[in-house]
Structures are given as C-alpha cells and as structure tokens.
Amino acid sequence: MTNQTDFGLLTATLDSQLSFIYGEARALELRERIVSLFGFNDTTFGPEPFSNHWDQSDIWMITYGDSVQRAPDPPLQVLKEFLDTRLQGAISGVHILPFCPYSSDDGFAVINYVEINPALGEWEDIEAISRNYSLMADCVINHCSSRSLWFENFKKGEGVGADFFYEASPEDDLTAVVRPRTSPLLRPTETASGLKHVWCTFSHDQVDFDFGNPSVLLEFLSIIKLYLDRGVRILRLDAIAFLWKELGSNCLNLPQTHEIVRLIRTVCEHYRGDSVIITETNIPNRENLSYFGNANEAHIVYNFSLPPLLLHSLLSEDCSHLKTWLMSMPPAQHGTTYLNFIASHDGIGLRPAEGLLSDEELSQLVTSVESFGAKISWRALEDGGNRPYELNVSLFDALRGTHQGEDEFAVPRFLCAHAIMLALEGIPAFYIHSLFGTRNDYKRLENTSHNRAINRHQWQWDELQTAITDDTTHRQIFEALQRLIRVRKAQPAFHPNATQYTLHINDQVFSFWRQSADRRQSIFALHNISRQEQTVSLTELNLIGTDAWFDLLSGIAIEDLRGTLSLAPYQCVWISNSGL
C-alpha cells in the first residue's frame, strides 16, 4: 500500500541531501539528473511511512551463484532448481553474492557492474529467481577491480572512470585510518600523468572510488536502477562504512557516508515502493546501529555482534555477555529491522564483539576455534600491530566442541545456535552451507591460499542430493532446520518487529520472551547452551494460568505451571499459549 507523494517534497529532500554532500551550488543540477534518470514526476508514488516489508514468514538464504553445480547447466539455473525442489516453502528470499564479472575476492572486486558473470548465467536467470523469491543483490559500492575499464581509463587519464578513484600521498598522515586488512593502504600506480597513489581499503586489486566526485554517485544510481529493473528488491550496500574519505579522519562512518545512504534510500523507495536497503557494516555494535538513522537510512542492519557472541556463549557455556548485549539492543522501529545471521561467506567477524568480550575472552575464542581447524584473518592497528579480525571456519566445525575440546554434542549444539537465531527479533538468514552442516573445505583453501575459501565449498548436485537424502549428518541437520523453520514461520510472536524482552534464568539457559503485535500470542524461548542438563522453575516465567501452554517444538503440553522443566544439553523449547 503506497501513498502519492508530493513531488515537491521529494525534490526538496533530494536538494537537501545533495547540498549536504556536494554543496548547494551543485545540488540543483544533480537533482535534475537523478529525477530524469529515474523518471520521477508529479505522479511519483512513495512508500507508506514506517511500513514493514516483511513478516514472520520471511526466511532468507545467503549463497554464491555457483555454490551448487551441475555441468553443463548454468549455476544460476541449478540454484533456482535447488531452491524450488528442496527449499520451496522454507526460504522466502535469497541473497546471491556478487554475480558480476570479477578479478578477485570471490566477486567483491567487480570488473563490470552491468553484466552477469558468464560462468554463472545471464540476467534472465537472475530475473527468474526474482519472480519466486525476494532477491538481494550486492552493490559493491566502495571499490572496484583494478582490471575494470574504469581503472584502465584512470591510468590513461581519459574516458569514463578517469576521475573515479581516490588518491592520496605517501606523505599524508594516514595513521587514523581504520583498516580491515594488513596490506598497504596506498597502491602506487603508473598513469599517463605520472605516478599516483590510489586508496585501497581492502586489497590492491580493489581500488576505492572517490565519491567526492558526484559523477561516481550518478554512475552508481544508474547501476542501482538497472538492478531494480532486473528484479532485485533488496539492495545490500557492501562495505558502505568506508565510502567517504577525508584526510586527517578515520575515514569510517563519516557524515557524508550516512547522507549518501539516505539519498540512495530516498531514490530507491520512490522508484520501487517495496525496495529495501541493507547496509553491510562489519564494525562495533554502536557504530553499526547508527545506520538505521532516524528510520531514514537502512531499512535493515546486520546483527553483526550476534555470531561472535553466540559462538562465545556456546563454547564457554555461559550466555551472560549475550544477555547483556540483547538487553542493550534497541527495538527496531517499524519500517526497520535486524538481519540475524550466524554464518556467512566471510567468516565470523570479531570487531563487532570488541567492547562486548574482553581481550582474554576473544583470545580464548580464537584459540579454541583454531583447534577446530579455523584460519584467522588479521587487521592492522594504528600502532603498527595486528589484531584478529575474523574467524575463517565453517560454522559446523566452529561448534564441534567447547573450550574444553571436541565432544559428541556438535549436532545439537549447531541446531541450538540456529534455534536461537530463528527466535530472535529480526529476519533470520541462513548461509547455504549451514543448511546441511558443510565442513571446512581444506582443499579449496589450499588451492586458493585464501582463508575465506575454507567456508566457500562448492557442492556438486549429485553429491549434495546424496548427502541430504542418505543417512548422514547433513540430512539430519537439513531436516531438523526445516522443521524449525516451519514452526517459526507460523508464529505471529516471531514477527521481526514483535516485542522482545530478555529473561534471566541462569547463565546456561539463554532465554527471551516474544509477543505478537496483537498481544494474542506469547512465546517463551528457552535454550540450554551447555553440555549439562538444566532445570528451569516455571514460576520464573509467570505463565498466565488461564492460558493453555505447550512447547511449539515438541508439542508437549505444560500442565503444571508451578513445576519445573528439565532441558537436556542444547535442548530448546518455545513455550507458547497459541500457534501451530
């Protein structure tokens, strides 16, 4: 449902945003170019303010376009067949990681933004997926490949791209710049006009754009329009926190970056009313939350602190930090929500746990997960030292044991982690490899010498079909997760914006209460995160005696509201007064 928007209000908003970024003198011309590009006029419609474009039935999957393969079929067609035959009714949305031609970083060094990598398929394959699933696509907006035509033009000093890239001098004071990598920040590059030093936040194959040049913004708005026209509904702004650079600053989360996010949202939601902006900001929690703005920036932010905190809880058998964090999280306003994930193509980031876990706890986490086969990626510090930045490991292997070592509880511990993710406020997103408990891929790691490759396995179709149909751990996990998904999707109290309160039972039972918007359904979600049986006094939950309570996961009725409930190691119960 949308309301007709006063065209004057739209243009005034764009004028204000463009003036903040580029100054009043340039704002009018830039606004007119944007209005022309998107065809805005006095019949343009905007979204209903504070509308939620999601509900409890939304379950998303994160995948590469070629995570499942079957030669000679195009991988995007194989992906759609897998979704249709194995996950129909379970998965409502799919995030296909970068699908354009690229030179490195498994897609995040884009060569050409308007083409589909021919090794994956064609635009028609992307559109076919978008007709059945809410499609999320990456806008790799901070940088592009050093092999792109734009960068070639930069080196030649002519053509589109010649002025697209951010330059600095080795003599500049860059000590305050926040880096997610240990490689040198500046890349020396020979150009037609001599040696220049180009800014590279991530790698020397990923050269950063200069958004101080409005032509770069206009180029990306054109790319975004193409994506929306091709069926993309959810636009993921990759590495957006690093977008704007200012010498002498930390070049992170600068005000112009936030204003550009607001402008992109304004444009997208007036062009496609159900479009959604999600910001990828793998940074400490308070900074991450700032990308909600006043419900006028990102519709969705990643719950980046959840993966390391949940992993810490399960390995330490102590959820005290997880509870403290959950209590500190503000309820998302209507029109915004969180994206909950506990595994991804990158790994488990540690920066979002800084300030939430002590250095000793982070070090213990690194040591334990390393013993389960993880690799560690590092980031550079201002003093020249390094600090662990990311755990590169499959989630199943990360949960093979506790700080005491590997044990026999890997599967129930893994399922417990996902039950927690499914029950929390926000939209849950499964990394494809978590759906069947894919293990560390040491062969791919060896072949690429790239730490993140350990969790980027590529399944062959027949191999995967066998794994999820035969009597295997993969099948056990695949079927159990689908059961959890089916239960979650039917509960109004699990709406991404439903009320949530943290409960305090003990540090081995992670518990919270959810209530539907109409207050008809309550769910008490209890999760034993330890290897020991836990006993819960039901009087602590204060269950209303006039309601009939039962566990949604087992179907068992709760008869004695003053009795106790025993939770086996890693058992989860969702106690509700209604639902299926």
C-alpha positions as CSV (number, residue, x, y, z in Angstrom):
1,M,0.0,0.0,0.0
2,T,1.6,3.3,-1.0
3,N,0.6,7.0,-0.8
4,Q,1.0,9.6,-3.5
5,T,4.0,11.7,-2.6
6,D,4.1,15.4,-3.2
7,F,6.7,15.8,-5.9
8,G,7.9,19.0,-4.3
9,L,8.7,17.1,-1.1
10,L,10.7,14.5,-3.0
11,T,12.7,17.2,-4.8
12,A,13.2,19.2,-1.6
13,T,14.5,16.0,0.1
14,L,17.0,15.4,-2.8
15,D,18.1,19.0,-2.8
16,S,18.8,18.9,1.0
17,Q,20.7,15.6,0.7
18,L,22.7,16.7,-2.3
19,S,23.5,20.1,-0.8
20,F,24.9,18.4,2.3
21,I,27.1,16.1,0.3
22,Y,28.2,18.4,-2.6
23,G,27.2,21.9,-1.7
24,E,24.2,24.0,-2.8
25,A,25.8,25.2,-6.0
26,R,25.8,21.7,-7.5
27,A,22.6,20.3,-5.9
28,L,20.0,21.6,-8.4
29,E,21.8,20.1,-11.5
30,L,22.5,16.8,-9.7
31,R,18.8,16.6,-8.6
32,E,17.6,17.2,-12.1
33,R,19.8,14.5,-13.4
34,I,18.6,12.0,-10.8
35,V,14.9,12.9,-11.5
36,S,15.5,12.4,-15.2
37,L,17.3,9.1,-14.7
38,F,14.5,7.6,-12.6
39,G,11.6,9.3,-14.4
40,F,10.3,10.9,-11.3
41,N,7.4,13.3,-11.8
42,D,4.3,14.7,-10.0
43,T,2.7,11.2,-10.2
44,T,5.6,9.5,-8.4
45,F,4.5,7.3,-5.5
46,G,6.4,6.8,-2.3
47,P,6.1,4.2,0.4
48,E,3.7,4.2,3.3
49,P,5.9,5.6,6.2
50,F,7.2,3.0,8.6
51,S,5.8,0.1,6.7
52,N,7.3,-3.3,7.3
53,H,8.2,-5.1,4.1
54,W,8.5,-8.4,6.0
55,D,6.8,-10.7,8.5
56,Q,7.5,-13.9,10.4
57,S,7.4,-16.0,7.2
58,D,10.5,-14.3,5.9
59,I,13.5,-16.6,5.9
60,W,16.5,-15.8,3.7
61,M,19.4,-17.7,2.4
62,I,22.9,-16.4,1.6
63,T,24.7,-18.1,-1.3
64,Y,27.1,-17.8,-4.1
65,G,25.6,-18.2,-7.6
66,D,27.7,-21.4,-8.0
67,S,27.5,-22.9,-4.6
68,V,25.6,-25.8,-6.2
69,Q,26.9,-27.0,-9.6
70,R,25.8,-29.5,-12.2
71,A,27.7,-29.3,-15.5
72,P,26.8,-28.2,-18.2
73,D,23.9,-26.3,-16.7
74,P,24.4,-22.6,-15.8
75,P,24.8,-22.5,-12.0
76,L,22.1,-19.8,-11.5
77,Q,19.6,-22.2,-13.1
78,V,20.9,-25.0,-10.9
79,L,20.5,-22.7,-7.8
80,K,16.9,-22.0,-8.7
81,E,16.2,-25.7,-9.2
82,F,17.6,-26.4,-5.8
83,L,15.5,-23.7,-4.2
84,D,12.4,-24.9,-6.0
85,T,12.8,-28.6,-5.3
86,R,14.4,-28.6,-1.8
87,L,13.6,-25.3,-0.1
88,Q,10.2,-24.2,-1.5
89,G,8.1,-23.0,1.4
90,A,11.1,-22.7,3.7
91,I,13.1,-19.9,2.0
92,S,11.4,-16.7,1.0
93,G,14.3,-14.7,0.0
94,V,17.8,-15.3,-1.4
95,H,20.9,-13.2,-1.3
96,I,23.0,-14.1,-4.3
97,L,26.5,-12.9,-3.6
98,P,28.2,-10.8,-6.3
99,F,27.3,-12.2,-9.7
100,C,29.1,-9.8,-12.0
101,P,32.5,-10.4,-13.7
102,Y,35.3,-10.1,-11.2
103,S,39.0,-10.5,-10.7
104,S,39.4,-11.5,-7.0
105,D,37.8,-11.8,-3.6
106,D,35.1,-14.2,-4.9
107,G,33.2,-11.5,-6.6
108,F,33.9,-8.4,-4.5
109,A,36.4,-7.0,-7.0
110,V,33.9,-6.2,-9.7
111,I,35.1,-5.7,-13.3
112,N,31.8,-4.8,-14.8
113,Y,28.7,-3.9,-12.8
114,V,26.1,-4.2,-15.6
115,E,26.9,-7.7,-16.8
116,I,26.4,-11.2,-15.3
117,N,29.4,-13.4,-14.9
118,P,29.0,-15.7,-17.9
119,A,30.3,-18.6,-15.8
120,L,27.1,-18.2,-13.7
121,G,24.4,-17.5,-16.4
122,E,22.5,-14.5,-17.7
123,W,20.3,-11.7,-16.5
124,E,17.3,-13.8,-17.4
125,D,18.4,-16.3,-14.8
126,I,18.5,-13.6,-12.1
127,E,15.1,-12.4,-13.1
128,A,13.7,-16.0,-13.0
129,I,14.9,-16.3,-9.4
130,S,13.4,-12.9,-8.5
131,R,10.0,-14.0,-9.7
132,N,9.8,-16.6,-6.9
133,Y,12.0,-15.2,-4.2
134,S,12.8,-11.8,-2.7
135,L,16.1,-11.2,-4.3
136,M,19.0,-9.5,-2.5
137,A,22.0,-8.3,-4.6
138,D,25.3,-6.7,-3.7
139,C,26.0,-3.1,-4.7
140,V,29.8,-3.3,-4.3
141,I,29.9,0.5,-3.9
142,N,33.2,1.3,-2.1
143,H,35.6,-0.1,-4.7
144,C,36.0,-2.0,-8.0
145,S,38.5,-4.2,-9.7
146,S,41.9,-2.9,-10.8
147,R,41.1,-4.7,-14.0
148,S,37.9,-2.7,-14.7
149,L,37.6,-0.4,-17.7
150,W,37.2,2.5,-15.3
151,F,40.6,1.9,-13.8
152,E,42.2,1.4,-17.2
153,N,40.8,4.8,-18.1
154,F,42.1,6.2,-14.9
155,K,45.6,5.1,-15.8
156,K,45.2,6.5,-19.3
157,G,43.7,9.7,-18.0
158,E,40.7,9.7,-20.3
159,G,37.2,8.3,-20.6
160,V,34.6,7.2,-18.0
161,G,36.4,6.4,-14.8
162,A,39.4,8.7,-15.4
163,D,38.4,10.7,-12.3
164,F,36.6,8.0,-10.3
165,F,39.3,6.9,-7.8
166,Y,40.5,8.4,-4.6
167,E,44.2,9.4,-4.4
168,A,46.4,10.3,-1.6
169,S,50.2,10.8,-1.0
170,P,52.5,8.6,1.0
171,E,53.4,11.9,2.8
172,D,49.9,12.3,4.1
173,D,49.2,11.4,7.7
174,L,47.1,8.3,7.4
175,T,47.6,6.9,10.9
176,A,44.0,7.4,12.0
177,V,42.5,5.5,9.1
178,V,40.7,2.4,10.2
179,R,41.7,-0.7,8.2
180,P,40.1,-4.1,8.0
181,R,43.3,-5.5,6.4
182,T,47.1,-5.5,6.9
183,S,48.1,-4.7,3.3
184,P,49.5,-1.2,2.5
185,L,46.6,1.3,2.2
186,L,48.0,3.1,-0.9
187,R,48.7,1.4,-4.3
188,P,51.4,3.1,-6.4
189,T,50.1,3.2,-10.0
190,E,51.8,4.5,-13.1
191,T,49.4,6.7,-15.1
192,A,49.7,8.9,-18.2
193,S,50.4,11.8,-16.0
194,G,52.9,10.1,-13.8
195,L,53.0,8.0,-10.6
196,K,49.8,8.2,-8.5
197,H,48.9,6.5,-5.2
198,V,45.4,5.1,-5.2
199,W,43.5,4.3,-2.0
200,C,42.8,0.6,-1.4
201,T,40.9,-0.2,1.8
202,F,40.8,-3.9,1.2
203,S,43.4,-5.1,-1.4
204,H,45.4,-3.6,-4.2
205,D,43.1,-5.3,-6.7
206,Q,40.2,-3.4,-5.0
207,V,40.6,0.3,-5.7
208,D,38.4,2.7,-3.8
209,F,36.1,5.2,-5.5
210,D,36.1,8.9,-4.8
211,F,32.5,9.8,-4.0
212,G,33.6,13.4,-3.7
213,N,33.1,13.3,-7.4
214,P,29.3,13.4,-8.0
215,S,29.8,11.5,-11.3
216,V,30.6,8.4,-9.2
217,L,27.3,8.7,-7.3
218,L,25.4,9.2,-10.6
219,E,27.0,6.2,-12.1
220,F,26.1,4.0,-9.1
221,L,22.5,5.3,-9.1
222,S,22.3,4.2,-12.8
223,I,23.6,0.7,-11.8
224,I,21.1,0.5,-8.9
225,K,18.2,1.4,-11.3
226,L,19.3,-1.5,-13.6
227,Y,19.3,-3.9,-10.6
228,L,15.8,-2.8,-9.5
229,D,14.6,-3.1,-13.1
230,R,16.0,-6.7,-13.3
231,G,14.1,-7.9,-10.2
232,V,16.4,-7.0,-7.3
233,R,14.2,-6.0,-4.3
234,I,16.9,-5.9,-1.5
235,L,20.0,-3.8,-2.2
236,R,23.0,-4.6,0.0
237,L,25.4,-1.7,0.2
238,D,28.7,-3.5,0.6
239,A,31.5,-2.0,2.8
240,I,29.5,1.2,2.9
241,A,31.1,2.4,6.2
242,F,34.4,3.1,4.3
243,L,32.8,5.1,1.5
244,W,33.7,8.7,2.1
245,K,37.3,9.7,2.7
246,E,38.7,12.8,4.4
247,L,42.4,13.1,5.2
248,G,43.0,13.6,8.9
249,S,40.0,11.5,9.8
250,N,39.5,7.8,10.4
251,C,37.6,7.6,7.1
252,L,34.9,5.5,8.7
253,N,31.2,6.3,9.1
254,L,31.7,9.9,8.0
255,P,28.6,12.1,7.9
256,Q,28.7,12.2,4.0
257,T,28.5,8.4,4.0
258,H,25.3,8.4,6.1
259,E,23.8,11.1,3.8
260,I,24.6,9.0,0.7
261,V,22.8,6.1,2.3
262,R,19.8,8.3,3.0
263,L,19.8,9.6,-0.6
264,I,20.0,6.0,-2.0
265,R,17.0,5.1,0.1
266,T,15.1,8.1,-1.0
267,V,15.7,7.3,-4.6
268,C,15.0,3.5,-4.3
269,E,11.8,3.7,-2.3
270,H,10.3,6.2,-4.7
271,Y,11.3,4.1,-7.7
272,R,10.2,0.8,-6.3
273,G,8.0,1.0,-3.3
274,D,8.9,-2.4,-1.8
275,S,12.6,-2.0,-2.2
276,V,14.8,-2.5,0.9
277,I,18.2,-1.1,1.7
278,I,20.6,-3.1,3.9
279,T,23.9,-1.8,5.0
280,E,26.9,-4.1,5.4
281,T,28.9,-2.6,8.2
282,N,31.1,-5.1,10.0
283,I,32.1,-2.7,12.7
284,P,31.5,-2.3,16.5
285,N,27.9,-2.6,17.6
286,R,27.1,1.1,18.4
287,E,28.5,2.2,15.0
288,N,26.6,-0.5,13.2
289,L,23.3,0.6,14.8
290,S,23.9,4.2,13.6
291,Y,23.0,3.1,10.0
292,F,19.3,3.0,11.0
293,G,19.5,6.7,11.2
294,N,16.1,8.0,12.2
295,A,14.4,5.2,10.3
296,N,15.6,7.0,7.2
297,E,18.8,5.2,6.3
298,A,19.0,1.4,6.1
299,H,15.7,-0.5,6.4
300,I,17.8,-3.4,7.8
301,V,21.2,-3.6,9.5
302,Y,23.1,-6.8,10.1
303,N,23.2,-8.1,13.7
304,F,27.0,-8.4,13.4
305,S,27.6,-8.9,17.1
306,L,25.4,-12.0,17.2
307,P,27.8,-14.5,15.5
308,P,30.8,-13.9,17.8
309,L,28.7,-13.6,21.0
310,L,26.7,-16.7,20.3
311,L,29.8,-18.6,19.4
312,H,31.4,-17.4,22.7
313,S,28.3,-18.5,24.6
314,L,28.2,-22.0,23.2
315,L,32.0,-22.6,23.6
316,S,32.2,-21.1,27.1
317,E,28.8,-22.5,28.2
318,D,28.0,-19.0,29.5
319,C,25.5,-16.7,27.9
320,S,26.0,-13.7,30.3
321,H,27.5,-11.5,27.6
322,L,24.9,-12.5,25.1
323,K,22.2,-11.5,27.5
324,T,23.8,-8.2,28.3
325,W,24.1,-7.4,24.6
326,L,20.5,-8.4,23.9
327,M,19.3,-6.1,26.7
328,S,21.2,-3.2,25.2
329,M,19.7,-3.7,21.7
330,P,17.0,-1.1,20.9
331,P,13.8,-2.4,19.4
332,A,13.8,-1.6,15.7
333,Q,11.3,1.0,14.7
334,H,8.5,-0.1,12.3
335,G,10.0,0.1,8.8
336,T,13.3,-1.1,10.1
337,T,14.6,-4.4,11.5
338,Y,17.7,-6.5,12.1
339,L,19.1,-9.2,9.9
340,N,20.1,-12.1,12.1
341,F,22.8,-14.4,10.8
342,I,25.4,-16.6,12.5
343,A,27.4,-17.8,9.5
344,S,28.4,-16.2,6.2
345,H,30.7,-16.4,3.2
346,D,33.2,-14.2,5.0
347,G,33.5,-15.9,8.4
348,I,32.8,-14.8,11.9
349,G,33.9,-11.2,12.4
350,L,35.5,-10.3,15.7
351,R,35.3,-6.4,15.6
352,P,31.6,-6.4,16.5
353,A,32.5,-8.2,19.7
354,E,35.1,-5.6,20.7
355,G,33.9,-3.9,23.9
356,L,31.4,-6.8,24.5
357,L,34.0,-9.5,25.1
358,S,37.3,-9.0,26.9
359,D,40.6,-9.4,25.1
360,E,41.2,-12.6,27.1
361,E,37.8,-14.0,26.0
362,L,38.4,-13.1,22.4
363,S,41.9,-14.7,22.6
364,Q,40.3,-17.9,24.1
365,L,37.7,-17.9,21.3
366,V,40.4,-17.6,18.7
367,T,42.5,-20.4,20.3
368,S,39.5,-22.8,20.6
369,V,38.2,-22.3,17.1
370,E,41.7,-22.6,15.7
371,S,41.9,-26.0,17.3
372,F,38.8,-27.0,15.3
373,G,40.6,-26.1,12.1
374,A,39.8,-22.4,11.7
375,K,42.1,-19.9,10.0
376,I,42.5,-16.3,11.3
377,S,42.4,-13.1,9.3
378,W,44.1,-10.0,10.8
379,R,43.7,-6.3,10.7
380,A,46.3,-3.5,11.1
381,L,46.3,-1.3,14.2
382,E,47.4,2.4,14.4
383,D,50.5,1.4,16.4
384,G,51.6,-0.9,13.6
385,G,50.5,-4.1,15.3
386,N,47.9,-6.6,14.2
387,R,44.7,-7.9,15.8
388,P,42.4,-10.8,14.9
389,Y,39.7,-9.6,12.6
390,E,37.8,-12.6,11.5
391,L,37.5,-16.4,12.2
392,N,37.5,-18.3,8.9
393,V,35.8,-21.6,9.5
394,S,32.6,-23.4,8.7
395,L,30.0,-22.9,11.5
396,F,29.6,-26.7,12.0
397,D,33.4,-27.0,12.6
398,A,33.4,-24.0,14.9
399,L,30.8,-25.7,17.1
400,R,32.5,-29.1,17.2
401,G,33.1,-28.6,20.9
402,T,33.7,-26.2,23.7
403,H,36.7,-24.6,25.3
404,Q,37.2,-28.0,26.8
405,G,37.7,-29.6,23.4
406,E,35.8,-31.5,20.8
407,D,32.8,-33.6,22.1
408,E,29.8,-35.6,20.9
409,F,27.3,-32.6,21.0
410,A,28.3,-31.0,17.7
411,V,24.9,-31.5,16.0
412,P,22.6,-30.5,19.0
413,R,24.9,-27.5,19.6
414,F,24.7,-26.5,16.0
415,L,20.9,-26.8,16.0
416,C,20.6,-24.9,19.2
417,A,22.5,-22.0,17.6
418,H,20.0,-21.8,14.7
419,A,17.0,-22.1,17.0
420,I,18.2,-19.0,18.8
421,M,18.7,-17.2,15.5
422,L,15.2,-18.1,14.4
423,A,13.6,-16.9,17.6
424,L,15.3,-13.5,17.9
425,E,13.8,-10.2,16.8
426,G,14.7,-9.7,13.2
427,I,14.8,-11.6,9.9
428,P,16.8,-14.8,10.0
429,A,19.3,-15.6,7.2
430,F,20.9,-19.0,6.7
431,Y,24.2,-19.3,4.9
432,I,23.6,-22.1,2.4
433,H,26.3,-24.3,4.0
434,S,24.7,-24.1,7.4
435,L,21.5,-25.7,6.0
436,F,23.3,-29.0,5.8
437,G,26.4,-28.6,8.0
438,T,29.1,-28.3,5.4
439,R,32.5,-28.9,6.8
440,N,35.8,-26.9,6.4
441,D,36.9,-27.1,2.8
442,Y,40.7,-27.6,3.2
443,K,41.2,-28.5,-0.5
444,R,39.6,-25.2,-1.7
445,L,41.7,-23.4,1.0
446,E,44.9,-25.0,-0.4
447,N,44.0,-24.3,-4.0
448,T,43.3,-20.6,-3.4
449,S,45.6,-19.8,-0.4
450,H,42.7,-17.6,0.7
451,N,41.5,-18.1,4.3
452,R,37.9,-17.3,3.5
453,A,37.8,-20.2,0.9
454,I,37.6,-22.6,3.8
455,N,33.9,-21.8,4.1
456,R,33.1,-21.4,0.4
457,H,32.6,-25.1,-0.6
458,Q,31.0,-25.8,-4.0
459,W,28.7,-28.8,-3.9
460,Q,28.2,-30.9,-7.0
461,W,24.4,-31.6,-7.5
462,D,24.5,-35.4,-7.2
463,E,26.9,-35.3,-4.2
464,L,24.6,-32.8,-2.4
465,Q,21.4,-34.8,-3.2
466,T,23.1,-37.9,-1.8
467,A,24.2,-36.0,1.3
468,I,20.8,-34.7,2.2
469,T,18.8,-37.9,1.4
470,D,21.1,-40.7,2.8
471,D,21.6,-41.4,6.5
472,T,24.1,-38.7,7.1
473,T,24.7,-35.8,9.5
474,H,24.0,-33.5,6.5
475,R,20.5,-34.9,6.2
476,Q,19.9,-34.8,9.9
477,I,20.7,-31.1,10.0
478,F,18.9,-30.3,6.8
479,E,15.6,-31.9,8.0
480,A,15.9,-30.6,11.6
481,L,16.4,-27.0,10.4
482,Q,13.5,-27.2,8.0
483,R,11.3,-28.3,10.9
484,L,12.5,-25.3,13.0
485,I,11.8,-23.0,10.0
486,R,8.2,-24.4,9.6
487,V,7.4,-23.8,13.2
488,R,8.9,-20.2,13.2
489,K,7.1,-19.1,10.1
490,A,3.7,-19.9,11.7
491,Q,4.1,-17.7,14.8
492,P,3.0,-14.1,14.9
493,A,5.1,-13.6,18.0
494,F,8.2,-14.3,15.8
495,H,7.4,-11.3,13.5
496,P,10.7,-9.5,13.0
497,N,9.2,-6.5,14.9
498,A,7.3,-8.3,17.6
499,T,8.1,-7.4,21.2
500,Q,11.1,-8.9,22.8
501,Y,12.4,-9.0,26.4
502,T,15.4,-10.7,27.8
503,L,14.8,-13.3,30.6
504,H,17.1,-14.1,33.4
505,I,17.0,-17.8,34.4
506,N,20.7,-18.6,34.6
507,D,23.9,-18.2,32.5
508,Q,23.4,-21.6,30.9
509,V,19.9,-21.0,29.6
510,F,19.6,-18.2,27.1
511,S,16.0,-17.1,27.3
512,F,13.8,-14.3,26.0
513,W,10.1,-13.5,25.6
514,R,8.4,-12.6,22.4
515,Q,4.8,-11.2,22.0
516,S,2.8,-10.6,18.8
517,A,1.6,-7.1,17.9
518,D,-2.0,-8.0,18.8
519,R,-0.8,-9.5,22.2
520,R,-2.6,-12.7,21.5
521,Q,0.5,-14.9,21.3
522,S,3.4,-15.1,23.8
523,I,6.4,-17.3,23.3
524,F,9.0,-18.0,26.0
525,A,12.1,-19.1,24.1
526,L,14.5,-21.1,26.3
527,H,17.8,-22.5,25.0
528,N,20.2,-24.6,27.0
529,I,23.6,-23.5,25.7
530,S,25.6,-26.0,27.9
531,R,26.5,-29.7,28.0
532,Q,24.7,-30.2,31.3
533,E,21.0,-30.7,31.9
534,Q,19.4,-27.6,33.2
535,T,16.3,-27.3,35.4
536,V,14.0,-24.3,35.0
537,S,11.4,-23.3,37.5
538,L,8.2,-22.4,35.5
539,T,7.2,-20.0,38.2
540,E,10.0,-17.7,37.0
541,L,8.2,-17.4,33.7
542,N,5.0,-16.3,35.3
543,L,2.8,-18.1,32.8
544,I,-0.8,-17.0,32.8
545,G,-2.9,-19.7,34.4
546,T,-6.0,-19.1,32.2
547,D,-4.0,-20.0,29.0
548,A,-3.0,-23.4,27.8
549,W,0.7,-23.6,27.3
550,F,2.8,-26.0,25.3
551,D,6.1,-26.4,23.6
552,L,5.9,-25.5,19.9
553,L,8.9,-27.7,19.1
554,S,7.8,-30.9,20.8
555,G,4.0,-30.3,21.0
556,I,4.2,-31.3,24.7
557,A,1.7,-29.5,26.9
558,I,2.9,-27.7,30.0
559,E,0.5,-29.0,32.7
560,D,1.9,-27.8,36.0
561,L,2.7,-24.1,35.7
562,R,4.4,-24.2,39.2
563,G,6.5,-27.2,38.3
564,T,9.9,-27.5,36.7
565,L,11.2,-28.1,33.2
566,S,14.3,-30.1,32.5
567,L,16.3,-29.2,29.5
568,A,18.7,-31.7,28.0
569,P,22.1,-30.5,26.8
570,Y,21.4,-27.9,24.0
571,Q,17.7,-28.6,24.1
572,C,15.5,-25.7,23.0
573,V,11.8,-25.1,24.0
574,W,9.5,-22.4,22.6
575,I,6.6,-22.3,25.2
576,S,3.5,-20.7,23.7
577,N,-0.1,-20.1,24.5
578,S,-1.2,-20.4,20.9
579,G,0.2,-21.3,17.4
580,L,1.0,-24.4,15.4
